[in-house]
Every structure is written in C-alpha cells, then in structure tokens.
Amino acid sequence: MYEPIKKEQKLNALILKAVSNPVRIYLLEEIRNKKICVCELAKKLNMSFGAISKHFSVLKNAGLVYEERDGNNIYYRLTCECIFDLVETSKQVFDCINKKRRL
C-alpha cells in the first residue's frame, strides 16, 4: 500500500466500508437497544441466516460489533454507540450536497 497512508486512515476506510451498506446500517439500528437473534433478523429481512451472518462478519471485522452466543442462538452487540454519530453525519453531508445541487 502507499507509504503515506496511516493505520488510522486504513481503519477509517474499513469502518466506512462496513457502514456503506443499507442492510448493515439497518442491522446496527436493530441491535442498538435490544437483544435480537440473528435468526429473527433474517426473518424480518426475508434473507437467509448465512447472508445476515456475512453482513455481521463485515461489521465484526471493522470492530463495530461483538458476538454473544446463547445455546444455538447468536446475538450481536454494539461495540460503540458512537457509530450512530457517523451515520447522522452522513445524513448531514447528504443534505448539504443536495442543497448545493439545487443552487
């Protein structure tokens, strides 16, 4: 990789990539305040258990969630609530871009 790229910049890119998918943002929002099984999320989204697990794998790899097991059930928890600050900031950037386009 390019020499001047710092470890923090690589981590930022990993986090941004993890939240660049609407399904993953939905999953983060779903686990924000409640314990919900991956199997329930799969049903809600009409997706396979494997597809949901892959999305959580991306989030886990970025350090945004961690896994808890309870028997055969898998639950994920947020590592840091501040990820929603990033999501809110992206909404503000979107609004700003749209304003500039209208001018």
N, C-alpha and C positions, 0 to 999 in steps of 0.2 A: 504494500500500500504506500501511498505518497508519504514522504518523510514528515512534512509539517502537520499532518493530521494527528491530533492528540487523542489519547484514550477517551477523554470526556466527549469529544466530538463523535467518536465511534459509538459510545454508549447512547448519546442523544439520538443518533440516527437509528439505533436499534429500538429505542423506545418509540420514536415517531413511526417507524415501520410497523411496530406492534399495534399501535392505535390507528393505523391508516385504513383499517377495515371496519365497515359499519357493524358487522356481526360481533367483532371483538369489543367495540365500544358498547354495544348492547349487553354483552356478557358482563363487562365491568359494571355497568349500571345495575344489572340484575343482582350481582353479588355484593353490591355496595352496603346494603343494610340488612341483608337477610342470608340465612343459610339455605342454599338450594342445591339439590343434587344435579350432577351433570345429566343424569337420565331425564330429569324434569325439564331442564333447559332444552334438551334435544327434542322433547315432545312439543314444547312451546314454539320452537322454531321450525318444526317439521323437518329436522335434519337428523342424520344418523349420529349415534353416540361417538363414532370414530371421527366424524367431521368436527363435532364440538370439541372433542379431545385435542384435535390438531390445533384448533384456534387457541385453546388454553395452553398448549405447549408453546406457542409463539409468545403468549403473554408471560408465561413462566420463564422462558428463556431470557426475556427482557427484564425479568426481576419484578414484574408488576403484581404477580400473584404467587401464592404458595398453595400446595396441595395438602388436604386433610383426608384421611380415609376413615370410614366408619363401617366396618364389615365389608360388604361388597360395594358400598356407595362411595363415590368420590365427590368431595366438595372442594371448592377453591375459595380462598380469602384474599382480600386486597393486601398488598404489602404496604401501600401508602395511599391514603385518601387524596393526596395532593395531585394525583393523576387527573383528577377532575378539574383542577386549575388549568391544566394543559388543554383539556377538551373545551373548557369555556373560552380560553384564549383563542383557540382555533375558530370558534364561532365568531368572536370579535374580529378576527382577521378576515373572515368570510364577509362579514357585514361591511367592513372597510373597503374591501375590494369591490363589492357590489356598488357602493356609493361612488367610488372613483369611476367605475364603468358608466354610470348614469350621467356623469358630468359632461 
